[in-house]
Amino acid sequence: MKTHIVMLFTLASLVLVGCSSQPDYRKAEGSGYGYQETKISDTQYRVSFKARGSDKTKAMDYALLRAAEVTLENGYDWFVVTHRETLIDRERVSPESSIGYTSSNDMVTRCGLISCTTTHYPRDTFSAGVHIGGRKSSEIESIVEIKIGKGSRPDTDYSFNALEVKENLSPKN
């Protein structure tokens, strides 16, 4: 019996270490966590960063970091944020055994350049199982649309020097 407990504890520890060792800033695989970009035109891109947790500032910073990298990779000097949106989804799982039908709400907050709006979406689920322990999970996605350019940067609050953004927002090892 002790051997089984030790093996289970060791396996659980390895899983946790493996999950925690993934870098925060990385390319997204499929629709997973990390950054991705879509080319809209020769000088326009949609860049997003999706993360676990509750740090929306980090998600926004990483979306801007990827926007700076896309700008530099394409041989440009600056970018202007033409649209910004942040989506937050939270879910609470109860720490109990349950069989039955539950009704809950998903909350999504979208932030634009000026303000944020929150929308609640109802969700009905049928579940059967045993939940051991409780957890609160959240998922944040920050999306920016950018226009990239060369030469003198436009004089607006939404224009950024790509090299400065990359230097200031790159993860420190």
Backbone as JSON, one array per atom type, in Angstrom:
{
  "sequence": "MKTHIVMLFTLASLVLVGCSSQPDYRKAEGSGYGYQETKISDTQYRVSFKARGSDKTKAMDYALLRAAEVTLENGYDWFVVTHRETLIDRERVSPESSIGYTSSNDMVTRCGLISCTTTHYPRDTFSAGVHIGGRKSSEIESIVEIKIGKGSRPDTDYSFNALEVKENLSPKN",
  "N": [[0.83, -1.19, 0.0], [1.96, 1.26, 0.83], [3.86, 1.58, -1.16], [2.28, 2.04, -3.42], [1.15, 4.51, -2.76], [3.42, 6.14, -2.63], [4.29, 5.93, -5.3], [2.09, 7.08, -6.62], [2.17, 9.69, -5.56], [4.68, 10.51, -6.55], [4.23, 10.39, -9.32], [2.2, 12.32, -9.57], [3.65, 14.59, -8.76], [5.57, 14.76, -10.83], [3.91, 15.3, -13.02], [2.88, 17.81, -12.28], [5.27, 19.34, -12.23], [6.02, 19.12, -14.9], [3.91, 20.49, -16.17], [4.19, 23.03, -15.07], [6.64, 23.82, -16.03], [6.43, 24.64, -18.62], [7.0, 27.27, -20.9], [5.7, 30.58, -20.46], [5.47, 32.44, -22.58], [4.98, 31.57, -25.74], [4.56, 29.97, -28.96], [1.27, 29.25, -29.97], [-0.19, 26.05, -30.06], [-2.36, 24.71, -32.27], [-5.49, 25.52, -31.05], [-4.56, 26.21, -28.61], [-2.79, 27.45, -25.68], [-0.83, 30.44, -25.83], [0.82, 32.49, -28.36], [-0.5, 33.7, -31.48], [-0.77, 34.7, -34.92], [-2.47, 36.41, -37.57], [-2.32, 37.23, -40.91], [-3.74, 40.01, -42.33], [-3.63, 41.96, -44.34], [-1.0, 43.27, -46.47], [0.16, 45.05, -44.68], [-1.26, 44.79, -42.35], [-2.2, 43.05, -39.4], [-3.65, 40.54, -37.28], [-3.13, 39.81, -34.0], [-2.87, 37.53, -31.34], [-2.87, 36.52, -27.88], [-3.2, 33.87, -25.73], [-3.83, 32.8, -22.47], [-3.48, 30.93, -19.37], [-4.82, 31.57, -16.12], [-5.05, 34.62, -14.16], [-3.93, 37.02, -14.86], [-4.38, 39.61, -16.63], [-2.91, 41.71, -17.59], [-0.43, 40.62, -18.26], [-1.15, 38.99, -20.41], [-2.0, 40.95, -22.24], [0.43, 42.34, -22.53], [2.03, 40.34, -23.7], [0.68, 39.96, -26.12], [1.19, 42.43, -27.31], [3.97, 42.23, -27.41], [4.28, 40.12, -29.26], [3.17, 41.41, -31.46], [5.1, 43.37, -31.9], [7.28, 41.72, -32.58], [6.3, 40.55, -34.97], [6.16, 42.83, -36.54], [8.91, 43.57, -36.72], [9.96, 41.21, -37.91], [8.93, 41.41, -40.43], [10.33, 43.46, -41.52], [9.7, 46.07, -40.75], [9.35, 49.16, -38.81], [7.64, 50.27, -36.85], [4.41, 49.96, -35.2], [0.85, 50.43, -35.21], [-1.81, 50.17, -33.0], [-4.88, 49.26, -34.0], [-7.18, 48.11, -33.13], [-8.28, 46.64, -30.1], [-8.89, 43.93, -27.9], [-9.93, 42.16, -25.04], [-10.55, 39.03, -23.73], [-12.07, 37.32, -21.1], [-12.55, 34.37, -19.33], [-14.04, 32.6, -16.78], [-14.31, 29.83, -14.53], [-15.79, 27.9, -11.97], [-15.22, 25.02, -10.13], [-16.9, 22.78, -8.11], [-16.04, 21.29, -4.9], [-17.06, 18.48, -4.55], [-18.89, 15.35, -4.58], [-21.0, 14.56, -7.27], [-24.02, 14.07, -9.05], [-25.99, 14.88, -11.63], [-27.94, 17.64, -12.89], [-26.78, 20.79, -13.71], [-26.82, 24.34, -13.63], [-25.18, 27.16, -14.8], [-23.29, 30.24, -15.15], [-21.26, 31.7, -17.66], [-18.81, 34.17, -17.68], [-17.82, 36.75, -19.73], [-15.51, 39.19, -20.44], [-14.97, 41.91, -22.44], [-12.58, 44.1, -23.59], [-12.12, 47.16, -25.05], [-10.5, 49.89, -26.76], [-11.36, 52.04, -25.27], [-13.29, 51.3, -23.3], [-14.67, 48.63, -21.19], [-16.82, 45.79, -21.55], [-19.04, 43.53, -20.0], [-20.39, 40.33, -20.39], [-22.8, 37.87, -19.62], [-23.18, 34.44, -20.09], [-25.49, 31.85, -20.18], [-25.05, 28.45, -19.04], [-25.79, 25.12, -19.26], [-25.33, 21.97, -17.78], [-24.87, 18.42, -17.65], [-23.71, 16.25, -15.28], [-21.71, 13.62, -13.95], [-19.92, 12.23, -11.43], [-16.95, 12.27, -9.38], [-15.58, 14.92, -7.76], [-12.56, 15.84, -6.6], [-11.27, 17.97, -4.36], [-11.17, 21.52, -4.92], [-11.21, 24.03, -7.48], [-10.32, 27.04, -9.1], [-10.46, 28.22, -12.22], [-9.2, 30.14, -14.94], [-9.23, 31.72, -18.12], [-7.56, 33.76, -20.34], [-7.64, 35.9, -23.1], [-5.96, 38.05, -25.18], [-6.39, 40.23, -27.82], [-5.08, 41.94, -30.53], [-5.31, 44.19, -33.24], [-3.19, 45.29, -35.73], [-1.44, 47.85, -37.58], [1.35, 48.03, -39.59], [4.43, 49.85, -40.15], [7.07, 51.86, -41.76], [9.84, 54.13, -41.2], [9.16, 57.47, -40.06], [7.31, 57.43, -37.09], [3.78, 57.45, -36.49], [2.27, 60.09, -34.6], [0.65, 59.21, -32.17], [-1.19, 57.97, -29.32], [-1.46, 55.28, -29.65], [0.52, 54.21, -31.18], [3.58, 52.42, -31.6], [7.08, 51.92, -31.1], [8.59, 49.25, -32.48], [11.0, 47.91, -31.82], [11.63, 48.94, -29.27], [9.4, 48.03, -27.79], [9.77, 45.26, -27.99], [12.24, 44.97, -26.61], [11.5, 45.87, -24.03], [9.32, 44.23, -23.22], [9.98, 41.56, -23.54], [10.29, 38.26, -22.15], [12.16, 37.88, -19.19], [14.92, 35.91, -18.51]],
  "CA": [[0.0, 0.0, 0.0], [2.84, 2.42, 0.88], [4.49, 1.7, -2.46], [1.3, 2.66, -4.32], [1.02, 5.92, -2.39], [4.65, 6.82, -3.05], [4.27, 6.0, -6.76], [1.07, 8.06, -6.99], [2.71, 11.0, -5.21], [5.76, 10.8, -7.49], [3.61, 10.66, -10.62], [1.52, 13.62, -9.48], [4.69, 15.61, -8.72], [6.14, 14.88, -12.17], [2.91, 15.96, -13.87], [2.86, 19.23, -11.92], [6.52, 19.95, -12.67], [5.95, 19.19, -16.36], [2.99, 21.55, -16.55], [4.68, 24.33, -14.65], [7.88, 24.17, -16.7], [6.18, 25.18, -19.94], [7.18, 28.72, -20.89], [4.49, 31.38, -20.64], [5.45, 33.05, -23.91], [5.29, 30.56, -26.75], [3.61, 29.86, -30.07], [0.13, 28.39, -29.66], [-0.38, 24.84, -30.86], [-3.8, 24.6, -32.51], [-6.2, 26.61, -30.37], [-4.08, 26.17, -27.23], [-2.26, 28.65, -25.05], [0.32, 31.04, -26.46], [0.51, 33.53, -29.33], [-0.69, 33.38, -32.9], [-1.08, 35.88, -35.7], [-3.11, 36.22, -38.86], [-2.07, 38.34, -41.82], [-4.98, 40.53, -42.9], [-3.16, 42.54, -45.6], [0.46, 43.38, -46.43], [0.59, 45.84, -43.52], [-2.2, 44.64, -41.23], [-2.19, 41.73, -38.77], [-4.37, 40.29, -36.04], [-2.24, 39.07, -33.11], [-3.54, 37.2, -30.08], [-2.16, 35.73, -26.89], [-4.14, 33.18, -24.86], [-3.1, 32.33, -21.3], [-4.19, 30.48, -18.17], [-4.57, 32.42, -14.96], [-5.88, 35.81, -14.0], [-3.11, 38.2, -15.11], [-4.73, 40.11, -17.96], [-1.84, 42.6, -18.04], [0.59, 39.8, -18.92], [-1.7, 38.58, -21.71], [-1.94, 42.11, -23.13], [1.83, 42.6, -22.83], [2.52, 39.33, -24.63], [0.1, 40.24, -27.44], [1.97, 43.54, -27.86], [5.31, 41.7, -27.72], [4.21, 39.39, -30.53], [2.94, 42.42, -32.5], [6.42, 43.96, -32.18], [8.08, 40.72, -33.32], [5.76, 40.44, -36.34], [6.57, 44.06, -37.21], [10.34, 43.47, -37.03], [10.18, 40.09, -38.83], [8.53, 41.83, -41.78], [11.18, 44.56, -41.96], [9.1, 47.36, -40.44], [9.9, 49.81, -37.62], [6.63, 50.62, -35.86], [3.04, 49.49, -35.43], [-0.25, 51.16, -34.58], [-2.9, 49.3, -32.58], [-6.13, 49.8, -34.53], [-8.28, 47.52, -32.36], [-7.8, 45.79, -29.0], [-9.98, 43.25, -27.21], [-9.47, 41.18, -24.07], [-11.62, 38.11, -23.35], [-11.79, 36.62, -19.85], [-13.54, 33.33, -19.06], [-13.75, 31.95, -15.5], [-15.19, 28.71, -14.18], [-15.52, 27.37, -10.65], [-15.6, 23.62, -9.99], [-17.15, 22.55, -6.69], [-15.3, 20.15, -4.34], [-17.99, 17.5, -4.01], [-19.4, 14.33, -5.5], [-22.27, 15.04, -7.8], [-24.68, 13.48, -10.21], [-27.18, 15.68, -11.89], [-28.04, 18.72, -13.85], [-26.43, 22.07, -13.1], [-26.93, 25.52, -14.47], [-24.21, 28.16, -14.37], [-23.06, 31.32, -16.1], [-19.91, 32.05, -18.04], [-18.67, 35.61, -17.76], [-16.81, 37.16, -20.7], [-15.26, 40.62, -20.43], [-14.28, 42.37, -23.64], [-12.06, 45.44, -23.39], [-11.7, 47.86, -26.25], [-9.53, 50.94, -26.49], [-11.91, 53.02, -24.35], [-14.03, 50.75, -22.16], [-14.88, 47.18, -21.13], [-18.18, 45.33, -21.33], [-19.11, 42.17, -19.47], [-21.58, 39.61, -20.8], [-22.97, 36.57, -18.97], [-23.79, 33.44, -20.95], [-25.92, 30.69, -19.38], [-24.53, 27.15, -19.47], [-26.43, 24.0, -18.58], [-24.52, 20.77, -17.95], [-25.21, 17.22, -16.92], [-22.44, 15.68, -14.86], [-21.7, 12.49, -13.03], [-18.54, 11.95, -11.07], [-16.44, 12.69, -8.08], [-14.62, 16.01, -7.86], [-11.74, 15.87, -5.4], [-10.66, 19.3, -4.26], [-11.83, 22.56, -5.72], [-10.26, 24.86, -8.21], [-10.87, 28.15, -9.86], [-9.6, 28.37, -13.38], [-9.6, 31.19, -15.85], [-8.53, 31.76, -19.4], [-7.55, 35.14, -20.82], [-7.12, 36.06, -24.46], [-5.83, 39.43, -25.6], [-6.33, 40.29, -29.28], [-4.82, 43.27, -31.08], [-5.14, 44.35, -34.68], [-2.14, 46.3, -35.91], [-0.98, 48.29, -38.9], [2.8, 48.19, -39.46], [4.99, 50.84, -41.07], [8.49, 52.21, -41.72], [10.14, 55.56, -41.17], [8.69, 58.21, -38.88], [6.15, 56.8, -36.44], [2.66, 58.38, -36.26], [2.26, 60.68, -33.26], [-0.59, 58.9, -31.46], [-1.01, 57.13, -28.13], [-1.61, 53.88, -30.01], [1.63, 53.79, -32.04], [4.68, 51.9, -30.79], [8.35, 51.56, -31.71], [8.62, 47.79, -32.32], [12.23, 47.49, -31.15], [11.48, 49.27, -27.85], [8.42, 47.11, -27.2], [10.41, 43.95, -27.87], [13.22, 45.03, -25.52], [10.86, 46.09, -22.73], [8.32, 43.23, -22.85], [10.47, 40.19, -23.67], [10.46, 37.59, -20.86], [13.51, 37.88, -18.64], [15.28, 34.55, -18.07]],
  "C": [[0.88, 1.26, 0.0], [3.5, 2.65, -0.47], [3.56, 2.4, -3.45], [1.16, 4.15, -4.03], [2.24, 6.7, -2.84], [4.67, 6.97, -4.57], [3.26, 7.05, -7.23], [1.55, 9.48, -6.72], [3.8, 11.42, -6.19], [5.21, 11.15, -8.86], [2.93, 12.02, -10.63], [2.53, 14.75, -9.48], [5.31, 15.83, -10.1], [5.19, 15.59, -13.12], [2.88, 17.45, -13.57], [4.12, 19.95, -12.38], [6.51, 20.11, -14.19], [5.05, 20.31, -16.83], [3.55, 22.92, -16.21], [5.94, 24.74, -15.4], [7.66, 24.68, -18.12], [6.36, 26.69, -19.91], [5.85, 29.43, -21.11], [4.37, 31.88, -22.07], [5.91, 32.02, -24.93], [4.24, 30.61, -27.85], [2.5, 28.89, -29.66], [0.1, 27.2, -30.6], [-1.88, 24.65, -31.04], [-4.51, 25.79, -31.89], [-5.79, 26.67, -28.9], [-3.55, 27.51, -26.76], [-1.0, 29.12, -25.76], [-0.12, 32.08, -27.48], [0.24, 32.93, -30.71], [-1.03, 34.68, -33.62], [-1.69, 35.48, -37.03], [-2.82, 37.45, -39.71], [-3.38, 38.74, -42.46], [-4.69, 41.16, -44.27], [-1.64, 42.65, -45.49], [0.95, 44.12, -45.19], [-0.36, 45.75, -42.34], [-2.22, 43.19, -40.74], [-3.14, 41.72, -37.58], [-3.47, 39.38, -35.21], [-2.99, 38.77, -31.83], [-2.61, 36.42, -29.17], [-3.19, 35.2, -25.91], [-3.35, 32.56, -23.71], [-4.04, 31.78, -20.24], [-3.92, 31.49, -17.08], [-5.45, 33.65, -14.97], [-5.11, 37.1, -14.27], [-3.37, 38.74, -16.51], [-3.66, 41.06, -18.49], [-0.76, 41.81, -18.78], [0.11, 39.36, -20.3], [-1.65, 39.74, -22.7], [-0.5, 42.44, -23.51], [2.37, 41.61, -23.85], [1.91, 39.48, -26.03], [0.85, 41.39, -28.1], [3.39, 43.1, -28.22], [5.29, 40.97, -29.05], [3.96, 40.35, -31.68], [4.26, 43.08, -32.88], [7.29, 43.0, -32.97], [7.61, 40.58, -34.76], [6.2, 41.66, -37.16], [8.03, 43.96, -37.65], [10.64, 42.35, -38.02], [9.84, 40.45, -40.27], [9.31, 43.05, -42.26], [10.62, 45.94, -41.69], [9.6, 47.86, -39.09], [8.88, 50.01, -36.5], [5.29, 49.96, -36.19], [2.06, 50.37, -34.67], [-1.32, 50.13, -34.23], [-4.19, 49.95, -33.06], [-7.35, 49.25, -33.82], [-7.67, 46.62, -31.29], [-9.01, 45.21, -28.27], [-9.37, 42.24, -26.24], [-10.67, 40.35, -23.62], [-11.2, 37.36, -22.1], [-12.91, 35.63, -19.6], [-13.14, 32.64, -17.77], [-14.77, 30.86, -15.24], [-14.81, 28.23, -12.78], [-16.05, 25.94, -10.59], [-15.77, 23.35, -8.5], [-16.45, 21.3, -6.18], [-16.23, 19.09, -3.74], [-18.34, 16.45, -5.05], [-20.74, 14.81, -6.01], [-22.73, 14.17, -8.97], [-25.9, 14.35, -10.45], [-26.97, 16.77, -12.9], [-27.68, 20.02, -13.13], [-26.56, 23.18, -14.13], [-25.96, 26.55, -13.93], [-24.09, 29.23, -15.44], [-21.58, 31.44, -16.4], [-19.87, 33.57, -18.18], [-17.54, 35.92, -18.73], [-16.72, 38.69, -20.65], [-14.46, 40.98, -21.67], [-13.87, 43.81, -23.41], [-11.62, 46.01, -24.73], [-10.7, 48.94, -25.89], [-10.03, 51.9, -25.41], [-12.55, 52.39, -23.12], [-14.12, 49.22, -22.25], [-16.36, 46.89, -20.96], [-18.13, 43.88, -20.89], [-20.44, 41.56, -19.87], [-21.62, 38.28, -20.09], [-23.7, 35.64, -19.92], [-24.22, 32.26, -20.1], [-25.34, 29.41, -19.94], [-25.2, 26.08, -18.61], [-25.59, 22.75, -18.85], [-25.11, 19.62, -17.16], [-23.88, 16.57, -16.55], [-22.67, 14.51, -13.92], [-20.24, 12.21, -12.7], [-18.2, 12.45, -9.7], [-15.38, 13.75, -8.33], [-13.86, 16.05, -6.54], [-11.01, 17.2, -5.38], [-11.42, 20.27, -5.13], [-10.77, 23.34, -6.46], [-11.01, 25.99, -8.87], [-9.94, 28.35, -11.04], [-10.1, 29.54, -14.21], [-8.71, 31.15, -17.07], [-8.67, 33.18, -19.91], [-6.99, 35.15, -22.23], [-7.12, 37.54, -24.79], [-5.59, 39.44, -27.11], [-6.08, 41.74, -29.7], [-4.75, 43.19, -32.6], [-4.17, 45.5, -34.87], [-1.95, 46.65, -37.37], [0.49, 48.6, -38.72], [3.31, 49.18, -40.49], [6.47, 51.07, -40.84], [8.64, 53.72, -41.61], [9.62, 56.22, -39.91], [7.36, 57.63, -38.4], [5.04, 57.84, -36.27], [2.65, 58.85, -34.81], [0.89, 60.47, -32.61], [-0.25, 58.05, -30.24], [-1.01, 55.65, -28.46], [-0.52, 53.39, -30.97], [2.83, 53.44, -31.17], [5.91, 51.63, -31.65], [8.53, 50.05, -31.44], [9.85, 47.31, -31.57], [12.16, 47.77, -29.64], [10.52, 48.32, -27.14], [9.05, 45.75, -26.99], [11.42, 43.93, -26.72], [12.57, 45.1, -24.16], [9.94, 44.94, -22.28], [8.79, 41.78, -23.0], [10.65, 39.56, -22.29], [11.93, 37.61, -20.44], [13.81, 36.5, -18.1], [15.98, 34.55, -16.74]]
}
